[in-house]
Structure formats: structure tokens, C-alpha cells
Amino acid sequence: MATPSRARVVTTLGLAQCLAWASSYYLLAVLAVPMARDLRVSVATVFGAFSVALVVSALAGPRSGRAIDRRGGRPVLVGSNVVFALGLVGLGFARGPTGLFAAWAILGIGMASGLYEAAFAALVRLYGHDSRNVITGIALLGGLASTVGWPLSAWLEARAGWRGACFAWAALHVAIGLPLNWSLPKAEPPIVSRPEASISSEPVAAPTSATPIGTVLLLSVFYAITWFISTAMAAHLPRLLVFSGMTLGAAVGIGALIGPAQVAGRLLELGLLRRFHPLKSARLGTFMHPLGATLLVLVGAPAAVVFGILHGAGNGILTIAKGTLPLVLFGSQGYGERQGVLTVPARIAQASAPWLFGLCLDRWAENALWVSATLGFFAVAILMLLRESHPLEATQTPLRQAAL
């Protein structure tokens, strides 16, 4: 059978990612309130179950990454569709807090083996150092998850209730997600990192037998900070903007800019930033949130549009940078397991972000943005400590040769 083109792999895996994100990470934005009402628990309890899923995802991430390193991405991603379907069916049958938390724990396993980290590891397992463009393509399609998922969840809930919506998402995983992931090419036996295939047009770090522990720690802290910021903003952005002097309607309108800005950031990465080392992209993307947050605190509501665009575009760039940085710094060998380890602190920070930043808002109102801005500037400083490249013995291959 002919090997699928990279464009086909991007389309297939990107659509599968859109489904996975829409039916897990973005599910509660629409279903949390009716779910809480029916189960007779608070909305905070529903989101607490989601936080449990994030912690489970953090703990299971390294194992999923190791499995992808050994067997390739197809069996792990196909398995994630089965796990997602089981978790969603369990959620649809939940009758109280016990069933709610158990279902989200199962969904946490699916998230560890079926979201971006697993998809990026699958691509690296297939294409090695030549993965930056395909990672960007996956992130572009996956970025449509909220755009597609929120209206579809709302439509399903209006016609079949939140339980019916969960069952419908489970059916989509079996009917669409599983065949999409099954159609991915089978990975060859474990690869050895190839220094001659560079991820960018600049020299990159040659893989070594031992991963520098200092670099791992710095990257782990960077991941944790940026995931904390993005999750805190996702949970509290409308409320934050109201504190800044906007009406709720205007705040929701600013929030609607985040998605298109994220796509714009990813298109910028695909078009212009791919010519540079991924650390340059990461520094730019990381700097955008603290810059926008500082402007919003100092200027107030008139700077809200600028803040929304900068925050969204930065998130879009960072989604790709987080997939390519470990590849360029450590090489492709063991990429999946390394990504799983690197994201453990990030998942835990992500799980705590809505609660902790909510406390900051309660105490300091819009001045809570100084917390996220300070964290953002600290993340930029971390990236400045990382070296962009090391000379390789082999002649470098321009990134454009790896284009789709």
C-alpha cells in the first residue's frame, strides 16, 4: 500500500485532534451547567472532576509517550478513541459525584493518549526532525475544536440533553475518530535520530545519549507557566475584562477574538517563523501575553482588543513551539516519553489554574493580571537561558525541503 502524503496525514490527524479536543477539553464550557443541575452538584464540582482528568492525564502521559516511541502513534491514538468513547458513555450514565469523577478519570487517560502531545509524538515517530511543518498543520486544524465543538455540543444538548450529547460524542469517536487514526501510516521500527535532517534552517542541537537535566527542568517550568496562564485566561477572561471596565457583552466579544488570533499565530508560524529556530518563535509567543496584560492593566478597557489579539496569537504560536522545542533541543529519539515527562508539571499547573487565578481575581480584581504578566516575563527569561543551537557535523538541510 502506498505511503500517505504528508498533506493527507495532516488532514487525517488534524480532524481526529479536532474531535478529541472538542469532546474533552472544550466539553464543559457548554455542558457544565446542565450537568451540574441534573447531578445536583455545584458547577465547581463539575470542573473539579475535570481537574482530576488533567492530573490523571499528567500521570499517564509518560507511559503513552513511551508506547508511541516503541510502537508508533497509530495504536495509541486508536486506543485513545476507545477510551474517550468509554469515558463519555460513563459520563452520560453518571448519576452523582462518584460516576462524574470516575468518568472524567477515564477521560483523563484518553487525554494523555489522544491530544496534542500524543499526536506530535506520533508525527515525530514518523518524520523525525522533519516534523515542524506537519506539527504546525495539525495545530491549525486542531485549533478549530472550540469553533466546531461548542456549537455542536450546544445543538446536541438542546435536542437530546447533556447526556445525549455525551453519547453522541462517544459515537463520533467510534464512527469517525477511530477510522481516521487507524488510517495513519504504520511507523517503522524505532528510529535513530538523524542529524542531517534539521528542523530549521539554522543549526540545531545534536541528540546526545544523556539529556541535560538543567534544560529539562527549565523547559518543564516553562511549560507549567505557559499552560497555567492559558488555562487561567480560558477560565476567567470574561470576568477579568469586566473588572477592567467592560460590559459583559463586550467582554464576550473580546473573548471571541482569541480563536481567530490563535489561528493567525499558527499561520504566522507556518509562513514566516518556520524560517527561524523554534526558540525564537517560543520567545515571541511567550512575550505576547505579558505585553498585552501590562497594557490592559495600565490603559484599561481601551487596550482590551490588543490584549485579546496578543494573548490569542501568542497561544497559537506556543502550541506549535511546545511540540518542536523538545525535538530541536533533544532530538527525536525518545521524544514521546520525554514530552510526557515534560508536561507532568504543566498538567498539574493547568489543573490548579482556574482555582488559583480565581482567588487572585477575588482579591485584586483586574490587578490579578500582574500575576500572569510576571509569570509570562519569567517564562521569557527561562527561554533566554536556553541555547538556540549547537553546530552539527553534518551539512544542514533547509527546512523548506521538509515542507508539505
Backbone torsions as a table, in degrees:
resi	resn	phi	psi	omega
1	MET	NA	136.9	-177.8
2	ALA	-66.9	144.0	177.9
3	THR	-71.4	129.5	-179.7
4	PRO	-61.4	146.9	176.3
5	SER	-67.4	161.5	178.8
6	ARG	-64.0	-36.5	178.0
7	ALA	-60.2	-39.9	178.8
8	ARG	-68.7	-39.6	178.1
9	VAL	-63.0	-43.0	178.7
10	VAL	-61.2	-46.2	-179.4
11	THR	-63.0	-45.9	-177.9
12	THR	-63.3	-53.2	-176.6
13	LEU	-70.8	-33.3	177.9
14	GLY	-63.7	-42.0	177.0
15	LEU	-65.9	-40.1	177.5
16	ALA	-63.4	-37.7	177.2
17	GLN	-67.4	-39.0	177.6
18	CYS	-58.6	-44.1	177.5
19	LEU	-64.3	-44.9	-177.1
20	ALA	-62.7	-45.0	-179.7
21	TRP	-69.2	-41.8	-177.5
22	ALA	-63.0	-33.4	-174.7
23	SER	-95.2	5.7	179.0
24	SER	-134.3	-77.7	-174.5
25	TYR	-60.7	-37.6	-176.1
26	TYR	-99.6	7.1	-173.7
27	LEU	-68.2	-43.6	-170.3
28	LEU	-77.0	-16.5	177.7
29	ALA	-57.0	-29.6	-179.8
30	VAL	-104.4	-37.5	-169.8
31	LEU	-97.3	-8.0	-173.8
32	ALA	-61.3	-45.0	-176.0
33	VAL	-66.7	-52.3	177.9
34	PRO	-64.0	-32.4	177.5
35	MET	-63.8	-46.6	179.9
36	ALA	-63.5	-41.3	-179.3
37	ARG	-62.4	-44.6	-177.1
38	ASP	-71.0	-37.9	-179.0
39	LEU	-84.3	-5.2	179.3
40	ARG	59.6	46.2	173.4
41	VAL	-129.3	169.4	178.4
42	SER	-78.5	158.5	174.7
43	VAL	-61.0	-35.7	177.8
44	ALA	-60.2	-35.8	178.1
45	THR	-65.9	-39.1	178.1
46	VAL	-62.2	-44.5	178.7
47	PHE	-71.7	-25.5	172.8
48	GLY	-63.6	-38.5	176.3
49	ALA	-64.8	-36.1	176.0
50	PHE	-64.8	-39.1	176.4
51	SER	-61.3	-37.2	175.2
52	VAL	-60.6	-41.5	178.1
53	ALA	-59.8	-39.3	179.4
54	LEU	-66.4	-38.9	178.0
55	VAL	-66.9	-44.2	176.9
56	VAL	-59.1	-42.1	178.5
57	SER	-60.7	-40.4	178.3
58	ALA	-62.4	-44.1	-177.3
59	LEU	-70.2	-34.0	-177.7
60	ALA	-87.3	-13.6	-175.5
61	GLY	-56.5	-49.9	-179.8
62	PRO	-59.2	-37.9	179.4
63	ARG	-66.1	-41.1	177.5
64	SER	-63.6	-43.6	178.6
65	GLY	-62.4	-39.8	178.3
66	ARG	-63.7	-39.9	179.1
67	ALA	-64.6	-38.0	178.0
68	ILE	-67.5	-39.8	177.4
69	ASP	-58.9	-36.0	-175.1
70	ARG	-87.5	-39.8	-170.9
71	ARG	-115.4	-7.3	-174.4
72	GLY	91.8	169.4	-173.3
73	GLY	-80.7	-26.4	-172.4
74	ARG	-58.6	-51.7	-178.0
75	PRO	-64.5	-34.7	-179.9
76	VAL	-70.0	-44.5	-179.6
77	LEU	-67.4	-38.9	174.8
78	VAL	-61.5	-43.7	177.3
79	GLY	-60.7	-34.6	179.7
80	SER	-63.8	-35.2	177.5
81	ASN	-62.4	-40.6	177.8
82	VAL	-63.9	-44.4	-179.6
83	VAL	-65.9	-44.1	176.3
84	PHE	-56.7	-45.9	-178.9
85	ALA	-61.3	-43.5	178.9
86	LEU	-63.1	-43.6	180.0
87	GLY	-64.4	-40.2	179.8
88	LEU	-69.1	-38.0	175.0
89	VAL	-64.6	-43.7	177.2
90	GLY	-60.3	-38.8	178.2
91	LEU	-65.5	-40.2	179.0
92	GLY	-64.6	-28.1	179.8
93	PHE	-93.0	-3.4	-176.2
94	ALA	-60.1	139.5	179.2
95	ARG	-120.5	2.4	-179.7
96	GLY	-175.7	-172.9	-176.7
97	PRO	-59.0	-36.9	-178.3
98	THR	-61.6	-50.5	178.5
99	GLY	-63.7	-36.7	179.0
100	LEU	-60.8	-50.6	-177.4
101	PHE	-69.4	-36.6	179.0
102	ALA	-64.5	-42.5	-179.9
103	ALA	-63.9	-42.3	-180.0
104	TRP	-70.7	-27.8	173.8
105	ALA	-64.2	-41.1	176.1
106	ILE	-64.5	-43.6	178.0
107	LEU	-62.4	-30.4	176.1
108	GLY	-61.8	-37.4	175.8
109	ILE	-65.2	-41.7	177.2
110	GLY	-62.6	-38.6	178.8
111	MET	-65.7	-36.4	178.9
112	ALA	-66.1	-30.4	-174.9
113	SER	-109.3	2.0	-173.8
114	GLY	-134.7	-1.8	179.6
115	LEU	-99.3	-163.9	-169.4
116	TYR	-53.6	-42.7	-175.6
117	GLU	-59.2	-42.5	178.6
118	ALA	-69.2	-41.3	179.6
119	ALA	-64.2	-42.6	179.1
120	PHE	-65.2	-40.3	177.7
121	ALA	-63.2	-37.5	177.8
122	ALA	-63.2	-40.1	179.2
123	LEU	-67.8	-41.3	178.0
124	VAL	-64.4	-36.3	178.0
125	ARG	-64.1	-30.0	179.7
126	LEU	-85.8	-41.8	-168.1
127	TYR	-118.1	-1.4	177.3
128	GLY	59.0	-134.4	-176.6
129	HIS	-68.4	-14.9	-178.4
130	ASP	-87.9	33.6	-170.3
131	SER	-100.9	-6.6	-171.1
132	ARG	-61.0	-44.6	-178.0
133	ASN	-67.6	-39.2	179.7
134	VAL	-70.5	-34.6	174.3
135	ILE	-60.8	-42.7	177.7
136	THR	-61.1	-43.3	179.6
137	GLY	-62.3	-41.9	177.6
138	ILE	-62.0	-44.2	-178.7
139	ALA	-64.4	-34.7	177.6
140	LEU	-61.7	-48.6	-179.1
141	LEU	-71.0	-41.1	178.4
142	GLY	-62.6	-27.5	178.9
143	GLY	-65.1	-11.9	177.3
144	LEU	-84.9	1.4	-172.9
145	ALA	-58.6	-46.5	179.8
146	SER	-70.8	-36.3	179.9
147	THR	-60.9	-39.8	179.4
148	VAL	-87.5	-43.0	-170.8
149	GLY	-69.4	-43.9	-177.2
150	TRP	-62.5	-49.8	177.7
151	PRO	-62.7	-37.6	-179.3
152	LEU	-68.7	-41.6	176.4
153	SER	-61.3	-42.0	179.1
154	ALA	-64.0	-41.7	179.1
155	TRP	-64.3	-43.3	179.3
156	LEU	-65.9	-41.7	-179.4
157	GLU	-64.8	-37.1	-179.5
158	ALA	-67.2	-28.8	-175.3
159	ARG	-101.3	-28.5	-175.6
160	ALA	-130.9	5.1	-177.6
161	GLY	79.4	168.5	-177.7
162	TRP	-66.4	-31.7	178.0
163	ARG	-66.1	-44.3	177.0
164	GLY	-61.3	-35.6	177.3
165	ALA	-63.3	-42.3	177.9
166	CYS	-62.6	-44.1	178.6
167	PHE	-63.6	-37.8	179.4
168	ALA	-65.9	-43.2	177.2
169	TRP	-62.4	-38.5	177.3
170	ALA	-61.8	-43.4	179.1
171	ALA	-63.1	-37.1	179.0
172	LEU	-65.4	-35.2	176.9
173	HIS	-63.0	-40.7	-179.0
174	VAL	-75.9	-42.3	-173.6
175	ALA	-81.5	-29.7	-174.8
176	ILE	-120.2	-52.9	-175.5
177	GLY	-61.5	-46.3	-178.5
178	LEU	-62.1	-49.1	176.7
179	PRO	-61.1	-36.7	178.5
180	LEU	-61.5	-48.8	-179.4
181	ASN	-69.0	-32.4	179.2
182	TRP	-66.6	-27.3	-178.2
183	SER	-78.7	-5.2	178.7
184	LEU	-65.3	149.6	179.1
185	PRO	-65.0	148.0	177.8
186	LYS	-77.0	134.4	-178.4
187	ALA	-73.6	147.2	173.4
188	GLU	-72.0	171.2	175.0
189	PRO	-53.4	157.0	-173.8
190	PRO	-44.2	132.6	-174.9
191	ILE	-87.9	157.1	170.5
192	VAL	-104.9	134.4	-176.1
193	SER	-56.7	135.6	-174.6
194	ARG	-108.2	105.3	-177.3
195	PRO	-66.7	-20.3	-177.1
196	GLU	-75.9	-12.5	-179.0
197	ALA	-107.2	93.8	-174.1
198	SER	-79.9	149.8	177.4
199	ILE	-80.7	-16.5	178.5
200	SER	-144.9	174.9	-178.4
201	SER	-77.8	-5.9	175.4
202	GLU	-100.3	160.1	176.4
203	PRO	-62.3	145.1	-178.5
204	VAL	-126.5	171.8	-175.1
205	ALA	-68.3	130.9	176.3
206	ALA	-77.2	134.8	178.2
207	PRO	-60.9	141.0	177.8
208	THR	-122.6	167.4	-177.9
209	SER	-71.9	-23.6	-179.8
210	ALA	-124.5	126.2	179.4
211	THR	-77.2	127.4	179.7
212	PRO	-60.6	119.9	-174.1
213	ILE	-66.4	-33.8	178.7
214	GLY	-62.9	-41.3	178.6
215	THR	-65.6	-40.3	177.9
216	VAL	-60.8	-45.3	-179.1
217	LEU	-64.4	-44.2	179.2
218	LEU	-61.7	-43.6	-179.0
219	LEU	-67.7	-35.9	177.5
220	SER	-62.9	-43.5	178.6
221	VAL	-65.7	-41.1	176.9
222	PHE	-58.8	-47.6	178.0
223	TYR	-57.9	-46.7	-176.5
224	ALA	-62.3	-42.9	-179.2
225	ILE	-64.7	-49.4	-175.0
226	THR	-69.3	-35.1	176.5
227	TRP	-70.3	-35.6	176.2
228	PHE	-60.4	-47.6	-178.1
229	ILE	-62.4	-48.4	-176.1
230	SER	-64.4	-38.7	179.8
231	THR	-71.6	-39.5	177.7
232	ALA	-61.2	-42.7	179.3
233	MET	-68.0	-39.7	179.1
234	ALA	-61.1	-36.0	-177.0
235	ALA	-81.2	-30.9	-168.2
236	HIS	-126.0	7.9	-173.3
237	LEU	-57.7	-49.2	-179.8
238	PRO	-58.5	-44.4	179.6
239	ARG	-63.0	-41.3	178.8
240	LEU	-60.6	-43.9	-179.0
241	LEU	-68.9	-33.7	175.0
242	VAL	-63.0	-42.7	175.8
243	PHE	-59.8	-28.5	-178.5
244	SER	-80.6	-2.0	174.7
245	GLY	110.6	11.9	-179.2
246	MET	-99.4	157.3	170.5
247	THR	-74.3	161.8	179.9
248	LEU	-62.3	-40.5	179.5
249	GLY	-61.5	-43.0	178.3
250	ALA	-66.5	-36.9	179.1
251	ALA	-63.9	-41.8	177.4
252	VAL	-63.6	-38.1	177.5
253	GLY	-62.2	-40.6	176.2
254	ILE	-64.5	-40.7	178.3
255	GLY	-59.9	-32.2	179.3
256	ALA	-67.9	-16.9	178.0
257	LEU	-76.9	-19.5	-172.7
258	ILE	-61.8	-46.7	-178.3
259	GLY	-60.0	-54.3	177.2
260	PRO	-59.3	-35.5	178.0
261	ALA	-65.6	-36.9	176.9
262	GLN	-63.1	-44.3	178.2
263	VAL	-62.3	-40.9	178.6
264	ALA	-61.4	-40.9	177.9
265	GLY	-62.6	-40.1	179.4
266	ARG	-70.4	-34.8	174.8
267	LEU	-67.0	-36.5	175.5
268	LEU	-61.8	-41.4	177.1
269	GLU	-63.2	-43.2	-178.3
270	LEU	-67.5	-35.0	-175.3
271	GLY	-90.5	-56.7	-172.6
272	LEU	-101.7	-48.9	-170.3
273	LEU	-70.8	-18.9	179.6
274	ARG	-64.3	-16.2	178.6
275	ARG	-76.4	-12.1	-176.0
276	PHE	-111.8	166.2	176.5
277	HIS	-61.4	140.0	-178.9
278	PRO	-56.3	-26.5	177.1
279	LEU	-63.9	-34.6	176.3
280	LYS	-64.3	-43.6	177.0
281	SER	-60.9	-44.6	-178.1
282	ALA	-63.3	-41.1	179.4
283	ARG	-64.1	-42.8	178.3
284	LEU	-63.0	-48.8	-179.1
285	GLY	-62.0	-39.3	-179.3
286	THR	-68.5	-35.7	-177.3
287	PHE	-69.8	-23.1	-172.5
288	MET	-66.0	-41.6	-179.3
289	HIS	-65.2	-53.1	-179.0
290	PRO	-61.8	-31.9	176.0
291	LEU	-64.0	-49.5	179.4
292	GLY	-64.1	-39.7	179.9
293	ALA	-64.6	-40.8	178.2
294	THR	-63.0	-43.0	177.8
295	LEU	-62.0	-41.4	-177.7
296	LEU	-66.2	-40.0	179.6
297	VAL	-68.2	-42.1	-175.6
298	LEU	-76.7	-37.8	-174.4
299	VAL	-97.9	-33.4	-178.2
300	GLY	90.4	-154.9	-172.9
301	ALA	-52.1	-35.9	179.7
302	PRO	-60.0	-21.0	179.9
303	ALA	-94.6	5.4	-173.4
304	ALA	-64.4	-40.1	-179.9
305	VAL	-63.3	-44.1	178.6
306	VAL	-61.3	-42.7	178.5
307	PHE	-60.1	-47.0	-178.5
308	GLY	-60.6	-42.1	-178.9
309	ILE	-68.5	-44.6	-179.5
310	LEU	-64.7	-44.6	-179.8
311	HIS	-63.0	-45.5	-179.2
312	GLY	-65.1	-45.7	-179.8
313	ALA	-63.8	-39.6	177.3
314	GLY	-62.1	-42.1	176.7
315	ASN	-60.6	-41.9	-179.7
316	GLY	-62.0	-43.8	178.6
317	ILE	-65.8	-41.1	-175.6
318	LEU	-68.9	-30.4	177.0
319	THR	-55.8	-41.7	-180.0
320	ILE	-77.8	-42.1	-178.6
321	ALA	-60.5	-36.4	-179.8
322	LYS	-67.6	-24.7	175.4
323	GLY	-82.3	-31.3	-174.5
324	THR	-93.9	-25.7	-177.8
325	LEU	-59.1	-49.0	178.8
326	PRO	-61.3	-31.4	179.7
327	LEU	-67.7	-44.1	-176.7
328	VAL	-76.9	-28.6	-177.3
329	LEU	-86.5	-32.3	-172.9
330	PHE	-120.3	-14.7	-176.0
331	GLY	94.2	176.4	-173.4
332	SER	-88.9	-19.4	179.1
333	GLN	-66.1	129.7	178.3
334	GLY	68.4	19.8	-175.7
335	TYR	-59.0	-46.2	-175.0
336	GLY	-60.9	-48.7	-179.9
337	GLU	-66.1	-39.2	-179.7
338	ARG	-63.5	-41.5	176.5
339	GLN	-60.9	-41.2	178.5
340	GLY	-60.7	-41.7	179.2
341	VAL	-68.6	-43.8	-178.1
342	LEU	-61.5	-32.1	-174.3
343	THR	-91.2	-1.2	177.6
344	VAL	-59.3	-54.5	177.8
345	PRO	-60.9	-34.0	-178.8
346	ALA	-65.1	-42.4	179.2
347	ARG	-64.0	-39.5	179.3
348	ILE	-67.1	-42.7	176.0
349	ALA	-62.1	-39.9	178.7
350	GLN	-62.0	-41.5	-178.9
351	ALA	-65.9	-31.6	-177.4
352	SER	-90.0	-13.2	-171.3
353	ALA	-60.0	-48.7	-178.1
354	PRO	-57.6	-41.8	-178.7
355	TRP	-70.4	-49.7	-175.7
356	LEU	-66.0	-44.9	-179.6
357	PHE	-70.5	-29.9	174.4
358	GLY	-61.5	-40.1	175.5
359	LEU	-62.1	-40.6	178.4
360	CYS	-62.7	-41.3	177.9
361	LEU	-64.3	-41.8	179.8
362	ASP	-60.3	-34.5	-175.1
363	ARG	-88.9	-40.9	-170.3
364	TRP	-118.1	0.8	-179.0
365	ALA	54.8	-135.0	-175.4
366	GLU	-64.4	-20.2	178.1
367	ASN	-68.8	-9.2	172.7
368	ALA	-60.5	-20.8	177.1
369	LEU	-61.9	-24.6	175.8
370	TRP	-62.7	-28.5	177.6
371	VAL	-66.0	-51.7	-178.5
372	SER	-68.0	-35.2	178.7
373	ALA	-65.0	-44.1	178.9
374	THR	-62.1	-43.9	176.9
375	LEU	-61.0	-40.5	179.8
376	GLY	-63.5	-44.2	177.8
377	PHE	-63.9	-36.3	177.4
378	PHE	-64.7	-38.7	177.7
379	ALA	-64.1	-38.8	175.6
380	VAL	-61.4	-42.4	179.4
381	ALA	-61.6	-38.1	177.4
382	ILE	-60.5	-45.5	-179.4
383	LEU	-64.9	-30.6	178.6
384	MET	-68.5	-21.0	178.0
385	LEU	-78.7	-17.4	-177.9
386	LEU	-87.0	137.3	179.0
387	ARG	-77.3	140.2	-177.2
388	GLU	-72.7	-33.5	-174.0
389	SER	-163.1	164.4	169.9
390	HIS	-130.1	140.9	178.6
391	PRO	-61.8	140.9	176.1
392	LEU	-105.1	152.3	179.3
393	GLU	-71.7	-32.7	-176.6
394	ALA	-84.1	157.8	174.9
395	THR	-66.8	136.9	-176.7
396	GLN	-79.9	147.3	176.5
397	THR	-102.1	125.3	-180.0
398	PRO	-59.9	146.3	-179.1
399	LEU	-58.9	-34.6	-175.8
400	ARG	-59.6	-20.3	177.0
401	GLN	-72.1	-17.6	178.9
402	ALA	-96.2	9.3	-176.7
403	ALA	-65.5	155.1	-179.0
404	LEU	-64.2	NA	NA
